[in-house]
């Protein structure tokens, strides 16, 4: 009973840093846990309706004793074609991806897939609010990084440039997300500031 | 190798009529197939970015020979907490559920869950465009039915009223969605008319 990223939970794959497989163990909540708690809080406060999309699974075999007890006995993780989170806030469409890194000096662009970039570009073109949430685990700092800034680093990479975004640039071009007791990754505070 | 609703495909559960389990067999495309094809067309035309959410699966056991080949060996279908489709069109947040019925005279409200109604009410309150797509398979007619209309039938039901929406009312309060060659369920044509 092993999980793809070594975690003992029945959830993700996403949001984990695919650079560092060995874990610090028990560092507390993951970024995904914090964002889910934040979204639940936003929902309960009737502030925004933002959900994580289910992990896409290719279902191959299902054992079907009764309808209520159908058991998937063979399935595979599929790559997501979009970002992990989307929803609605103050009449605006919200769309983002969340990534945690244990790197101290940079955010590796390998964490993001080409088709996710395309999706994010479409969202921006159609008037959605789109961004990355990046956590530097070693500093316990979480940043709001606008999709528009990400695109320019991505294009640099395609042109043979760096395959990462330096931590210092994320501090500069991104916005530190405040930690709140209930909205533990209070990204709407940043959106309020820049869009409303 | 059976699937919960007797289909031989590695996809849904959703969108199927839970009233009629026996199928007409090979009636051609399901509503879900048609909507997915429509959304793909919208995406390719750069008209809208609307996706079906993955089927939520509770993953319990994963066999992990190599990361790239992780096999889910025990999983269960979970009930979705929201609707199946959402996205972005002309700067507006779009959210809908799609249901097909073989009934000739009514749409059973048992097709919709309480928490989906709550979700849809939130979406409307926060300025999203929210609706049902209902297909009457025997007539091969597909309707756009505004969430606001659905709520009043739902409230009637809660007050001890009918547990369904009569077909005639759906014709009256809903809008027949035109069939197009590529946009086979061209629901944006209805949205264009009523929101822009």
HADDOCK unambig.tbl for C-alpha pairs under 7 A between the chains (distance, minus, plus):
assign (segid A and resid 1 and name CA) (segid B and resid 61 and name CA) 5.70 0.50 0.50
assign (segid A and resid 1 and name CA) (segid B and resid 62 and name CA) 5.86 0.50 0.50
assign (segid A and resid 1 and name CA) (segid B and resid 63 and name CA) 6.23 0.50 0.50
assign (segid A and resid 2 and name CA) (segid B and resid 62 and name CA) 5.84 0.50 0.50
assign (segid A and resid 2 and name CA) (segid B and resid 63 and name CA) 6.14 0.50 0.50
assign (segid A and resid 2 and name CA) (segid B and resid 64 and name CA) 5.94 0.50 0.50
assign (segid A and resid 3 and name CA) (segid B and resid 62 and name CA) 5.70 0.50 0.50
assign (segid A and resid 3 and name CA) (segid B and resid 64 and name CA) 6.59 0.50 0.50
assign (segid A and resid 4 and name CA) (segid B and resid 64 and name CA) 6.33 0.50 0.50
assign (segid A and resid 4 and name CA) (segid B and resid 67 and name CA) 5.57 0.50 0.50
assign (segid A and resid 4 and name CA) (segid B and resid 70 and name CA) 6.30 0.50 0.50
assign (segid A and resid 10 and name CA) (segid B and resid 58 and name CA) 6.76 0.50 0.50
assign (segid A and resid 10 and name CA) (segid B and resid 59 and name CA) 5.24 0.50 0.50
assign (segid A and resid 10 and name CA) (segid B and resid 60 and name CA) 5.76 0.50 0.50
assign (segid A and resid 11 and name CA) (segid B and resid 59 and name CA) 6.87 0.50 0.50
assign (segid A and resid 53 and name CA) (segid B and resid 53 and name CA) 6.29 0.50 0.50
assign (segid A and resid 53 and name CA) (segid B and resid 54 and name CA) 6.98 0.50 0.50
assign (segid A and resid 54 and name CA) (segid B and resid 53 and name CA) 6.99 0.50 0.50
assign (segid A and resid 54 and name CA) (segid B and resid 54 and name CA) 5.63 0.50 0.50
assign (segid A and resid 54 and name CA) (segid B and resid 55 and name CA) 6.78 0.50 0.50
assign (segid A and resid 54 and name CA) (segid B and resid 56 and name CA) 5.17 0.50 0.50
assign (segid A and resid 55 and name CA) (segid B and resid 54 and name CA) 6.80 0.50 0.50
assign (segid A and resid 56 and name CA) (segid B and resid 54 and name CA) 5.19 0.50 0.50
assign (segid A and resid 58 and name CA) (segid B and resid 10 and name CA) 6.73 0.50 0.50
assign (segid A and resid 59 and name CA) (segid B and resid 10 and name CA) 5.22 0.50 0.50
assign (segid A and resid 59 and name CA) (segid B and resid 11 and name CA) 6.91 0.50 0.50
assign (segid A and resid 60 and name CA) (segid B and resid 10 and name CA) 5.82 0.50 0.50
assign (segid A and resid 61 and name CA) (segid B and resid 1 and name CA) 5.64 0.50 0.50
assign (segid A and resid 62 and name CA) (segid B and resid 1 and name CA) 5.82 0.50 0.50
assign (segid A and resid 62 and name CA) (segid B and resid 2 and name CA) 5.80 0.50 0.50
assign (segid A and resid 62 and name CA) (segid B and resid 3 and name CA) 5.68 0.50 0.50
assign (segid A and resid 63 and name CA) (segid B and resid 1 and name CA) 6.27 0.50 0.50
assign (segid A and resid 63 and name CA) (segid B and resid 2 and name CA) 6.17 0.50 0.50
assign (segid A and resid 64 and name CA) (segid B and resid 2 and name CA) 5.97 0.50 0.50
assign (segid A and resid 64 and name CA) (segid B and resid 3 and name CA) 6.57 0.50 0.50
assign (segid A and resid 64 and name CA) (segid B and resid 4 and name CA) 6.27 0.50 0.50
assign (segid A and resid 67 and name CA) (segid B and resid 4 and name CA) 5.50 0.50 0.50
assign (segid A and resid 70 and name CA) (segid B and resid 4 and name CA) 6.15 0.50 0.50
assign (segid A and resid 70 and name CA) (segid B and resid 76 and name CA) 6.58 0.50 0.50
assign (segid A and resid 71 and name CA) (segid B and resid 74 and name CA) 6.51 0.50 0.50
assign (segid A and resid 71 and name CA) (segid B and resid 75 and name CA) 5.82 0.50 0.50
assign (segid A and resid 71 and name CA) (segid B and resid 76 and name CA) 5.35 0.50 0.50
assign (segid A and resid 72 and name CA) (segid B and resid 73 and name CA) 6.83 0.50 0.50
assign (segid A and resid 72 and name CA) (segid B and resid 74 and name CA) 5.49 0.50 0.50
assign (segid A and resid 72 and name CA) (segid B and resid 75 and name CA) 4.71 0.50 0.50
assign (segid A and resid 72 and name CA) (segid B and resid 76 and name CA) 5.88 0.50 0.50
assign (segid A and resid 73 and name CA) (segid B and resid 72 and name CA) 6.83 0.50 0.50
assign (segid A and resid 73 and name CA) (segid B and resid 73 and name CA) 4.47 0.50 0.50
assign (segid A and resid 73 and name CA) (segid B and resid 74 and name CA) 5.02 0.50 0.50
assign (segid A and resid 73 and name CA) (segid B and resid 75 and name CA) 6.71 0.50 0.50
assign (segid A and resid 74 and name CA) (segid B and resid 71 and name CA) 6.51 0.50 0.50
assign (segid A and resid 74 and name CA) (segid B and resid 72 and name CA) 5.49 0.50 0.50
assign (segid A and resid 74 and name CA) (segid B and resid 73 and name CA) 5.03 0.50 0.50
assign (segid A and resid 75 and name CA) (segid B and resid 71 and name CA) 5.83 0.50 0.50
assign (segid A and resid 75 and name CA) (segid B and resid 72 and name CA) 4.71 0.50 0.50
assign (segid A and resid 75 and name CA) (segid B and resid 73 and name CA) 6.72 0.50 0.50
assign (segid A and resid 76 and name CA) (segid B and resid 70 and name CA) 6.58 0.50 0.50
assign (segid A and resid 76 and name CA) (segid B and resid 71 and name CA) 5.35 0.50 0.50
assign (segid A and resid 76 and name CA) (segid B and resid 72 and name CA) 5.87 0.50 0.50
assign (segid A and resid 88 and name CA) (segid B and resid 93 and name CA) 6.54 0.50 0.50
assign (segid A and resid 89 and name CA) (segid B and resid 126 and name CA) 6.82 0.50 0.50
assign (segid A and resid 90 and name CA) (segid B and resid 126 and name CA) 6.10 0.50 0.50
assign (segid A and resid 91 and name CA) (segid B and resid 126 and name CA) 5.65 0.50 0.50
assign (segid A and resid 91 and name CA) (segid B and resid 127 and name CA) 4.66 0.50 0.50
assign (segid A and resid 91 and name CA) (segid B and resid 128 and name CA) 6.22 0.50 0.50
assign (segid A and resid 92 and name CA) (segid B and resid 92 and name CA) 6.67 0.50 0.50
assign (segid A and resid 92 and name CA) (segid B and resid 93 and name CA) 6.54 0.50 0.50
assign (segid A and resid 93 and name CA) (segid B and resid 88 and name CA) 6.53 0.50 0.50
assign (segid A and resid 93 and name CA) (segid B and resid 92 and name CA) 6.54 0.50 0.50
assign (segid A and resid 93 and name CA) (segid B and resid 93 and name CA) 5.08 0.50 0.50
assign (segid A and resid 126 and name CA) (segid B and resid 89 and name CA) 6.81 0.50 0.50
assign (segid A and resid 126 and name CA) (segid B and resid 90 and name CA) 6.09 0.50 0.50
assign (segid A and resid 126 and name CA) (segid B and resid 91 and name CA) 5.64 0.50 0.50
assign (segid A and resid 127 and name CA) (segid B and resid 91 and name CA) 4.65 0.50 0.50
assign (segid A and resid 128 and name CA) (segid B and resid 91 and name CA) 6.22 0.50 0.50
